Amino acid sequence: MSVHVVDHPLVGHRLGLMRQQGISTMLFRALATEIARFLVAEASKDLPVETKLVQGWAEQVETLGLSGKKPTLGIILRAGIGLLDGALDMFPGAKVSTIGMYRDEKSLQPVQYYCKLADKLEQRRALMLDPMLATGGTMADAIDLMKKHGCRDIKALVLL
């Protein structure tokens, strides 16, 4: 597993604003949405593309378009919802895969209480969204669940 840090001044600025004491919920959500756009752009820059001909204003124009299935945006309830709007801004037609999971406080084992995944996961990249990565245990369990359902191309998008 490789780690890629999005080292962009605009992301760093927004993270700094998010960390300020007394930040309003509305501003926190807006900043999370903006950062999610950067994370999704970075995590999708290697998606396969294909050349397409489209009718331009004067003539046909050769353009690039994504090839294959759109990614699925994986959220772990509830925290993952915080990055979903920004991710959907970048992939408005994406299927959302929703996983409800928490850690049992005594056994520390994951407890899954909800699972609704996109179809054809073996043909999709999964962008797993979680703004509050702590130990990474729940994210690892969610990724294992995606793998069990056929997904092989998975990227975790998190804030630290």
C-alpha positions as a printed NumPy array, in Angstrom:
array([[  0.   ,   0.   ,   0.   ],
       [  1.396,   3.359,  -0.972],
       [  0.597,   6.694,   0.652],
       [  0.24 ,   9.844,  -1.397],
       [  0.076,  13.184,   0.379],
       [ -1.784,  15.944,  -1.429],
       [  0.723,  18.687,  -0.769],
       [ -1.098,  21.638,  -2.282],
       [ -1.129,  25.119,  -0.733],
       [ -4.889,  25.459,  -1.164],
       [ -5.473,  22.167,   0.656],
       [ -3.086,  23.166,   3.444],
       [ -4.843,  26.515,   3.786],
       [ -8.254,  24.859,   4.078],
       [ -6.975,  22.327,   6.605],
       [ -5.616,  25.199,   8.669],
       [ -8.999,  26.903,   8.612],
       [-10.716,  23.654,   9.637],
       [ -8.475,  23.296,  12.687],
       [ -9.327,  26.694,  14.156],
       [-11.048,  26.671,  17.509],
       [-14.678,  27.732,  17.321],
       [-15.158,  27.031,  13.61 ],
       [-18.832,  26.866,  12.685],
       [-20.337,  23.608,  11.484],
       [-21.339,  25.301,   8.241],
       [-17.79 ,  26.484,   7.485],
       [-16.297,  23.114,   8.475],
       [-18.623,  21.33 ,   6.033],
       [-17.87 ,  23.806,   3.252],
       [-14.129,  23.341,   3.716],
       [-14.477,  19.537,   3.801],
       [-16.398,  19.708,   0.521],
       [-13.668,  21.813,  -1.083],
       [-10.877,  19.532,   0.137],
       [-12.782,  16.482,  -1.111],
       [-12.683,  17.923,  -4.63 ],
       [ -8.876,  18.118,  -4.453],
       [ -8.588,  14.58 ,  -3.041],
       [-10.851,  13.108,  -5.713],
       [ -9.002,  14.927,  -8.498],
       [ -5.694,  13.567,  -7.215],
       [ -7.02 ,  10.028,  -6.678],
       [ -8.552,   9.859, -10.148],
       [ -5.783,  11.358, -12.257],
       [ -4.747,   7.913, -13.488],
       [ -8.202,   6.713, -14.548],
       [ -8.266,   5.292, -18.069],
       [ -9.433,   7.627, -20.826],
       [-10.375,   7.176, -24.443],
       [-10.532,   9.484, -27.426],
       [-14.026,  10.489, -28.52 ],
       [-15.383,  12.581, -31.356],
       [-17.997,  15.168, -30.386],
       [-19.781,  17.778, -32.414],
       [-18.234,  21.136, -31.58 ],
       [-19.674,  24.529, -32.445],
       [-18.055,  24.519, -35.89 ],
       [-17.014,  20.915, -36.59 ],
       [-16.291,  17.585, -34.977],
       [-13.654,  17.779, -32.263],
       [-11.513,  15.03 , -30.787],
       [-11.785,  14.999, -26.983],
       [-10.917,  12.754, -24.078],
       [-13.507,  10.957, -21.998],
       [-13.337,   8.493, -19.143],
       [-13.468,   4.889, -20.236],
       [-15.118,   2.088, -18.326],
       [-17.371,   2.249, -15.311],
       [-17.489,   5.356, -13.17 ],
       [-15.883,   4.99 ,  -9.742],
       [-17.965,   4.201,  -6.721],
       [-17.729,   6.593,  -3.799],
       [-17.508,   4.497,  -0.636],
       [-18.656,   6.067,   2.589],
       [-18.486,   4.668,   6.078],
       [-21.448,   6.006,   8.012],
       [-21.515,   8.709,   9.355],
       [-18.139,  10.402,   8.975],
       [-17.767,   9.605,   5.275],
       [-20.783,  11.755,   4.485],
       [-18.633,  14.834,   5.196],
       [-16.603,  14.307,   2.01 ],
       [-19.419,  12.976,  -0.177],
       [-20.731,  16.266,  -1.599],
       [-17.299,  17.331,  -2.846],
       [-16.689,  13.888,  -4.342],
       [-20.079,  13.997,  -6.076],
       [-19.184,  17.421,  -7.478],
       [-16.347,  15.699,  -9.331],
       [-18.313,  12.529, -10.266],
       [-21.992,  13.559, -10.329],
       [-23.083,  10.233, -11.809],
       [-21.062,   8.051,  -9.444],
       [-22.677,   5.213,  -7.569],
       [-22.377,   5.542,  -3.803],
       [-21.438,   2.473,  -1.771],
       [-22.583,   2.888,   1.824],
       [-21.216,   0.877,   4.734],
       [-22.518,   1.169,   8.285],
       [-19.825,  -0.083,  10.623],
       [-18.521,   0.617,  14.112],
       [-16.113,  -0.945,  16.602],
       [-17.489,  -2.84 ,  19.561],
       [-15.991,  -1.083,  22.583],
       [-15.299,  -4.307,  24.473],
       [-14.095,  -6.698,  21.777],
       [-12.747,  -3.975,  19.437],
       [-14.15 ,  -6.055,  16.582],
       [-15.987,  -4.394,  13.695],
       [-19.761,  -4.578,  13.74 ],
       [-21.428,  -4.108,  10.377],
       [-25.026,  -2.925,  10.58 ],
       [-25.639,  -1.74 ,   7.002],
       [-24.198,  -2.452,   3.562],
       [-25.409,  -1.173,   0.193],
       [-22.704,  -1.428,  -2.473],
       [-22.597,  -0.387,  -6.113],
       [-22.997,  -3.091,  -8.726],
       [-20.134,  -4.445, -10.821],
       [-17.478,  -3.524,  -8.259],
       [-14.925,  -5.615, -10.14 ],
       [-15.141,  -3.021, -12.953],
       [-14.941,   0.088, -10.768],
       [-12.415,   2.041,  -8.765],
       [-13.624,   2.604,  -5.213],
       [-12.779,   5.934,  -3.624],
       [-13.288,   5.312,   0.085],
       [-14.072,   8.571,   1.908],
       [-13.308,   9.062,   5.588],
       [-12.363,  12.465,   6.999],
       [-11.553,  11.179,  10.503],
       [ -9.032,   8.378,  10.12 ],
       [ -7.799,   7.332,  13.565],
       [ -6.272,   3.86 ,  13.82 ],
       [ -7.398,   2.942,  10.314],
       [ -9.067,  -0.223,  11.57 ],
       [-12.562,   0.603,  10.373],
       [-11.232,   1.748,   6.993],
       [ -9.261,  -1.491,   6.654],
       [-12.384,  -3.511,   7.456],
       [-14.442,  -1.501,   4.945],
       [-11.788,  -2.086,   2.275],
       [-11.798,  -5.816,   3.074],
       [-15.58 ,  -5.795,   2.619],
       [-15.218,  -4.103,  -0.783],
       [-12.621,  -6.717,  -1.788],
       [-14.947,  -9.557,  -0.718],
       [-17.515,  -8.111,  -3.117],
       [-15.076,  -8.094,  -6.055],
       [-13.522,  -4.615,  -5.97 ],
       [ -9.8  ,  -4.668,  -6.747],
       [ -9.046,  -0.988,  -7.407],
       [ -9.449,   0.86 ,  -4.113],
       [ -8.111,   4.189,  -2.863],
       [ -8.73 ,   5.616,   0.597],
       [ -9.214,   9.4  ,   0.755],
       [ -8.711,  10.722,   4.27 ],
       [ -7.838,  13.867,   6.204],
       [ -5.163,  13.694,   8.879]])
